[in-house]
Structures are given as C-alpha cells and as structure tokens.
Amino acid sequence: MAASLVFKLHDRGPEVVREVLLERGWEEYDEGQQEEEDWNLYWRGSTFCNSEYLKLLPWQRLNHHPKTAGITRKDFLARNLRRMRASLGSALYDFSPTAFILPNDYTRFLAEYNKLRPTRGSPVYWICKPVDLSRGRGIFIFEDIRDLVYDCSVIVQRYISNPLLISGYKFDLRIYVCVKSFHPLTVYIHQEGLVRFATEKYNLSSLHNLYSHLTNTSINKSGPYYKTKKERVGQGCKWTMSKFRHFLYSQDIDELQLWQRINNIVTLTLLTIAPTVPSCPNCVELFGFDILIDGKFKPWLLEVNYSPALTLDCQADITVKKGLISDLIDLMNYSSTDSLRERAYHKQRYKQPCCHADKPAHVSVPVLSKRKESKFRKKTSKVYTSQTQALPLLKNSHQSEKINQRRAFVTDYHRHLPLVDLNKIYGATAANGQGFPPLRVGDFIRTFPFNTATLKASQHKLDVKTVIQELQKLTAEMASGQSDKTKRRREEKEVKKDTEAEEDFDSLFWGPRDPPLLSQCFNTT
C-alpha cells in the first residue's frame, strides 16, 4: 500500500497550508523519524538556495521557482518594466506609473518633478516605497519634494490620485496567480481573490493618514475604524472577489474589458522574466498581484508579492485562502506514484535531478552521504530480492556488475546524463488526453497559453514577439466586441501543428463568475 504524501514546512508555517494538507490525508515531515529526502512538498515563505533546486528529486516539489525576484522586488520590477517599455513601446506597458529608483535616479526624478510641478491647476502627488519591504512598511505620500526623506533604497512613483472608490473608501485587488511552469510558460489565475479596503474615507488633504490611502491589511487592522461597520464595506477591510463581481453587476459596469486588461497585466509582467527563469518542472509559484482600479476603470499594477500572505484574519480570508491552497495542491498534479519515494528513486537511478537551476547542458546526479548510501543500498537490495525471488540465481560476476552499477549511481557524481523531460512524467493532461495543460483546476483558470498561436510560441524558446501580437489581437477584439471569424480561422491554420487535436486548443476567460471559453467571448459579424 502506498505511503501518505509528506509535506515539509519551513519555520512551522503557514498554518493554512498545514491545515489543508492534513485534511487531505498528508503527513507532516518529521526530521527525527524520516529520511532527509522523504518528502513530497517543501513549502517556505523565503527563497530556496540554488543547491536545493539542484538536489530536487522526481517526487519532490518546491513552492518557488528559482530567480523570480525580477518582478517581486520593487526596484527589479521597475527596471524590467522600463526595459520592456524601451523595447516594445510605452503604450503596451502603460499599466504601471514610471518608477524612479533613488538615490540613483534622483536627477531623473527631479527633472520629472519640475516638469509636472503645477503653476496652477491640479496638484501632483507622489508615493515613496522602500524597495525590499512588504506589508506597507515605510510607505508615505508627498506633494512637496522637501517632504521626500529616505535612508535606504526606495522607488518613487506618481501617486494614482483618482482611484475608484466604494462608498468613499479606496481599495485594491489581490489577484492570485500560479505559474505552473516557465518552460513552457503556463499560467493560471484563481477565480477567488481579495478586495482590500482602506478603513478611513479617501482624502487627499490628509496625505499622512495611512488608513485613508493604504489598503494593506497589516496596517488597517490596527486602525481605529477596522471593527466599525462602514457604509457598504462593512466591518473589517476585506471582501471576496465574488462580492466585488456582484458590486460591478449592481453598478451596471461592463466588466469583460476590465478583466481582460488585468489578464494582460499579469501576462505582460510575467513576460519580463519568463525567458530568464531556469527550467524547474517540479516547482510551482504562487504570486500575489496587487491591482488598483482608477476612476476611469483602468487597472494599474501596484506590485507583485512573493509568498503572498496566507494568514486568516477574517471570514473572507478563510473563504478565499483555504480554497486557494487546496486548488493549488490539485494543480500540482500529485499521483499515487509520488508516495513511492524510495522505489521512485530506485527507478530513476540513471536519470538526473529535476531542476537545472542554471540551465547547463547536463547536470550531475546528486550524491548521497555514506550513511544515506548505505541505507539506500540496503533498501534497494530488498526491493531487488522481492522482485526476483521467482528467477534463477544470477552468476556472481553478474551480481558484482549490478552492485557496481548501483554504487556508481550514488558516487560517480562527475558522470553527466542527458536531459530528462519531467513534464512527460508529471505534466497535467487535459480532458482530450493530448497533454495540454487543463483549462481549469478547481477555481484556477488557465490564462496562458490562451490559443494555438501562444501554445506554439511557448513550446520551446519563448517567442515573446508572437505572444505580444496575440495579446494585442485579443485586446482589440475585446474592445470592439466583434471578431472576424474567417480571418481568425485562417490565422490559426497558419500556426497550427500537424496534429488535429491542437486545432481545438482553447482557454477560459478569467474574471466573470462563470468563465466562458475565450473563443465564445466575441460576437460574430
């Protein structure tokens, strides 16, 4: 009988992950009772070191891809967005206010400040954020440059001073994005998310009042009006995304274009780092995208969170985050073979670890310690014995050869092996059985690849230019509400593969309560 799947949590948290996994029948890793490699999922809030990726074995998963700080650290995100604006045009990457990284960009910021400084008319506001802090720490808003005081590296951006308000309260959206793979790029967005409110009414005459301007829960839950029942918002400072959809419907707002713009923000942001993230098939990443909607219903990217908070502060947290983690585990596509850890290691003994953190042509096999090697040989010899009892005894020379082969596996770490496509072992299979990533897993909706062209563009080396072109086509069609069916069919024929199944590749449209197929979102002429 297969053993239970085993999870390992760094620093005993987060509690919601433990709770969900235990409810699903998993066991928590016990260092005193289990082998060092005897786990299926290692979850931590901070980054893994490079050696942990290199030692990753086929049945093991990590909750972070390597080298994704290019979008999760504020200054790195600012540089990457700036680079993409320069190469692809500012109109495409216009969803984040231009950021100045101080002190290096101080001269550039000063020139922009003086250029926008009004002699009369509406004032211009700025927001300053430390580059490597989270939960709203160190953030302040200013109008006069004399109030810009900092003692660490910061980014300064023009403050979006016309946010969409609900009963006078500012809010933003926490969108949960899962990157199942960077090679090929495979992205899912969760249907449920959080709407985070400031707990005092928006007021530009009191820039120092963080409870009016910031939506971070860690700040607002200590505010004087957190527990007060606020007009339409209610107690606390959070809604579920479902409640927000209901609000949009009650306001008779055409939400499709809003959701598509948010989809584009997610994809375009991930494209800034996707080509440079090393391939690691047994990793998954859950990002928290913070999106602000302004008074003209334009969404803006505020930041991308690495290890978004999973604390349960209110009922909205419980509703959203427990389902989120459960769906994430389903998306990891565990199977019964993952519980056969020792046997799996034995069967994979001539194959390499799963991750190529620096994308070398070949990767050495990990070395076991002498104690582990001894235990491993004893256990694998038992497996051989049980499997060969009905066979005639082997000659001694042949036995020696087999033993030497096993010893070479754990000691000869200089031997290089061909690449192993672990997507074939663990890849998700869609209902059509063709190996395409599934349209939906729980409330996770696949948003990339979203059509045949983007599927092909992401199969080998990511073709960013083609992806951009397809995004622009989709956005134009969404804006017009129409589609030339004949033209679309002709274009898809030009990029389809030889297999008939690929012609049917489609995606769901993330955002609406009941996501339709993307191909059905357009009215035909």
C-alpha positions, 0 to 999 in steps of 0.5 A: 500500500502506498505511503501518505504524501509528506509535506515539509514546512519551513519555520512551522508555517503557514498554518493554512497550508498545514491545515489543508494538507492534513485534511487531505490525508498528508503527513507532516515531515518529521526530521527525527523519524524520516529520511532527509529526502522523504518528502513530497512538498517543501513549502517556505515563505523565503527563497530556496538556495540554488543547491536545493533546486539542484538536489530536487528529486522526481517526487519532490516539489518546491513552492518557488521557482528559482530567480523570480525576484525580477518582478517581486522586488520593487526596484527589479520590477521597475527596471524590467518594466522600463526595459520592456517599455524601451523595447516594445513601446510605452503604450503596451506597458502603460499599466504601471506609473514610471518608477524612479529608483533613488538615490540613483535616479534622483536627477531623473526624478527631479527633472520629472518633478519640475516638469509636472510641478503645477503653476496652477491647476491640479496638484501632483502627488507622489508615493515613496516605497522602500524597495525590499519591504512588504506589508506597507512598511515605510510607505508615505505620500508627498506633494512637496519634494522637501517632504521626500526623506529616505535612508535606504533604497526606495522607488518613487512613483506618481501617486494614482490620485483618482482611484475608484472608490466604494462608498468613499473608501479606496481599495485594491485587488489581490489577484492570485496567480500560479505559474505552473511552469516557465518552460513552457510558460503556463499560467493560471489565475484563481477565480477567488481573490481579495478586495482590500479596503482602506478603513478611513474615507479617501482624502487627499488633504490628509496625505499622512493618514495611512488608513485613508490611502493604504489598503494593506491589511497589516496596517488597517487592522490596527486602525481605529475604524477596522471593527466599525461597520462602514457604509457598504464595506462593512466591518473589517477591510476585506471582501471576496472577489465574488462580492466585488463581481456582484458590486460591478453587476449592481453598478451596471459596469461592463466588466469583460474589458476590465478583466481582460486588461488585468489578464494582460497585466499579469501576462505582460509582467510575467513576460519580463522574466519568463525567458530568464527563469531556469527550467524547474518542472517540479516547482510551482509559484504562487504570486500575489498581484496587487491591482488598483482600479482608477476612476476611469476603470483602468487597472494599474499594477501596484506590485507583485508579492512573493509568498503572498500572505496566507494568514486568516484574519477574517471570514473572507480570508478563510473563504478565499485562502483555504480554497486557494491552497487546496486548488493549488495542491490539485494543480500540482498534479500529485499521483499515487506514484509520488508516495513511492519515494524510495522505489521512485528513486530506485527507478530513476537511478540513471536519470538526473535531478529535476531542476537545472537551476542554471540551465547547463547542458547536463547536470550531475546526479546528486550524491548521497552521504555514506550513511544515506548510501548505505541505507539506500543500498540496503533498501534497494537490495530488498526491493531487488530480492522481492522482485526476483525471488521467482528467477534463477540465481544470477552468476556472481560476476553478474551480481558484482556488475549490478552492485557496481552499477548501483554504487556508481549511481550514488558516487560517480557524481562527475558522470553527466546524463542527458536531459530528462523531460519531467513534464512527460512524467508529471505534466497535467493532461487535459480532458482530450488526453493530448497533454495540454495543460487543463483549462481549469483546476478547481477555481484556477483558470488557465490564462496562458497559453490562451490559443494555438498561436501562444501554445506554439510560441511557448513550446520551446524558446519563448517567442515573446514577439508572437505572444505580444501580437496575440495579446494585442489581437485579443485586446482589440477584439475585446474592445470592439466586441466583434471578431472576424471569424474567417480571418481568425480561422485562417490565422490559426491554420497558419500556426497550427501543428500537424496534429488535429487535436491542437486545432481545438486548443482553447482557454477560459476567460478569467474574471466573470463568475462563470468563465466562458471559453475565450473563443465564445467571448466575441460576437460574430459579424 
